Amino acid sequence: MAEKVLIIGSGPAGLTAAIYAARAELEPLMIEGVERGGQLMITTDVENYPGFSDGIMGPELMEQMRKQAERFGTRIVSSDVTAVDFSEQPFKVSVGSDEYTADSIIISTGASARWLGIEGEARLRGYGVSACATCDGFFFKEKELIVVGGGDTAMEEALFLTKFASKVTIIHRRDEFRASPIMVKRAVNHPNIDIIWDSVVEEVLGDTLVTGALIRNVKTDEVTTFNADGIFIAIGHVPNTKVFDGVLDLDDTGYIVTEPGTPVTSITGVFAAGDVTDKIYRQAVTAAGMGCQAALDAARFLDETT
Amino acid sequence: MGQNTITVTDSGFADAIASETPTLVDFWAEWCGPCKVMDGPLNEIAGENSGKLTVAKLNVDENPATMGSYTVMSIPTLILFQGGEEKQRFVGARSKEQLISELADYLQ
């Protein structure tokens, strides 16, 4: 028997969709993924999610949402989806050798950190290369670090890392940050944060551990070696849509295309919510709102077709 | 913490990993979200492979010496020891199935 609603991904969008679908007695099945809970699992204090006047820790918020979804009967599979076939009803979703079928699908696979794709980066990941200050900052007490990027995430990471590191150097390819003024001010005024403008990292250096990076000034083309014990990459995110490539309409940066203001994708009965389709707002609360929309639209779709 | 796993600390770490029965050490911390994700799978793997594999948890906040001597720089990190030697290392959260297949050589 096909599932009525199958939800892929378990961040705020997916779990909100699950809560609504479960309460509508659609008995949702959620393939939560290995990186369950999404980006909030690697966030510390969440201070802007309504309803928590003293703030809440990201992992705690996700645990609460998950319990709420389970309370109404959401069933959860803790693996990654490996393939999908949406060419005919019921839709097929594979998790390794297990195949699930469903009358409607809600995609909420979110986005992941973008990497530079330079020499040494992948090899030294976990050995000084990281994309998550809150996860790995602890391991760099009294060390010197590089943060690559110029947006809010880069500023946040740099500021967070000053709790541990003796010095943080932000390397940015332009001569100004695109981060919000308040974050830029905090970073620029911080005594332990230096900034190198107009520069890109060409290579991460180190044999078994990071020892530094090759930095190229984009205006002069001068290449220098910069010594550091760790390098944090904060250059934005990429949507997790690899398994949907060629299946659904994606835009040129890989985001799932939906009808404006709705979770409706290019395939009837397949809906998308949260960061996997949103490159503008990207907030926990907007993702949750989109998850709600997706569940309500899926319910309406099932009503009309069955 | 799972009922099938044991807790190890800096003191006595060498003894804990000396066994010829493989010991999988989970380096974790309270503030690490992805570490929590691993709790369930690790407890299940420990329960299902009782006698073949010991699963031990090491809190990095409380045990800096071990963390330093094995240069753990990201968590969750899992290190498989046998006879006191590091055999395999896994950095980052993964599914139970993935971990079982990666550990296959040691679970026979």
Interface residues (C-beta under 8 A of the other chain):
Chain A: V34 E35 R36 G37 L40 M41 I42 T43 T44 M57 G58 P59 M62 E63 S78 S79 D80 G96 R125 G126 Y127 G128 S130 T134 C135 D136 F138 F139 F140 T208 L209 G230
Chain B: A29 W31 C32 G33 P34 K36 V37 G40 P41 V60 D61 M67 T71 V72 M73 S74 I75 T77 V91 G92 A93 R94 S95 K96 E97 Q98
